[in-house]
Amino acid sequence: MKKQITLFFLLFNCVFSWSQEIIKTTTPCNDELLGKTPGRWIPRNGLHAKISKQLQQEILNRLDKIQQLVFTIYPSPFGLDALWWRKTFDEDFASQLKISRLPGDKIYTEEVNGVPWVYYEYNTLFGNYLCGREPNEIFRAPLDKDEGTEVTVPINRLEGCFLRSLSNKTLMEAMRIDGRPIKLMPVRKGKWKGYDVYAPEQGSSVKIILLHRQGMLPYIPVTRKQYLDRCIEYLSKFLTPNPEDLRNIELMTGKKERDEQEKKLKKLKDDVLKHYQDELEATTSAGLLDSDAIVRVPIADLGITTPIFIPETSGGILLVTENPAYLRRDIPKYIPQFIVFSWAPYHLAMEPYKAIDENFPIEKLQTMIDK
């Protein structure tokens, strides 16, 4: 009854002429009016996986269940729109990274030997309304990923959990285990409803949960020895001066300056490699070679006074590779085997973020694993 009275009051005081982006009002726009303006749930599809209609329907049924969980928490948006997507893609899991060197010292990368799978995703973006340019206008702002509270649920894909990928291709070449690229887990923040909660960085309000079957992880932690070996290999090459660069220095500034630069680079290389080799010896002596590599970023750092390994509580990042043994081949591809659940706030659309944070039944997503 209260909801009906509110809607009647709203319609009585403000006659709306709905258009694609502008709502015309009979009273000047202000924050109070924005908060009373009914929003919309807007469905969208991005179905790109090359799968049968039956398989696609099984996936859509699961995405619709997730939408119902979110909709139940926040059924009637006011002052904002909720754009929700169902997406499917063909995906290879736990691919190896093939490196090819081309003329001109260029590097070509290609993912190979992955496990063919289907990745699908639920996504909702809550975008707030704004007062328009004219006094009696409300503007439906375009739903932009950088300006809205977002709920994202990738299924059978870990990229939504990992931090940014390495962009330096020479570093990518070194940072592989069994050919699979090393990935950076997000920062562990603590617990949420009994689950480990992560964030892209310290102090971030973004929250990330990784759901998986009990007793097995979809990733494999990199060991300290694996990391140190690869850092030493990479830095040995990276800090070796290019003869062509040295010749150019000599042509531009003279032989004395060239020799001085070469001497400085050699000292830097010796100091950095000693820092990593000392850590390898200390790790060996402490019996920690097979311990998880939880590192300070950026990885393969040139700093010689800072520790290489630091605890997660101090901002350390766990290094991992995707685990090809995790995927069960005895169940259909549409079955969720792991799920990443994340929600990110936007200061003008905090109400849905708080509703998700307080009320989302994460345990219902957990029950979808392997079913």
Secondary structure, DSSP 8 states (H G I E B T S, - for coil): -HHHHHHHHHHHH---EE-SSEEE-SS---HHHHHHSB--EEEEEEE-----HHHHHHHHHHHHHHHHHHHHHS-S-BSEEEEEEEEEEEEEES-EEEEEEETTTEEEEEEES-EEEEEEEEEEEEEEEEE-SSTTEEEE----TTSSEEEEEEES--TTTS------HHHHHHSEETTEE-EE--EEEEEETTEEEEESSTT---EEEEEE-TT--SEEE-BHHHHHHHHHHHHHHHTS--HHHHHHHHHHH-HHHHHHHHHHHHHHHHHHHHHHHHHHHHHHHTT-TTSB-EE-SSTT---SSS-SB--GGGT-EEEEEE-TTSS-SSS-TTS-SEEEEEEE--TT-HHHHHHHHHH--HHHHHTTTT-
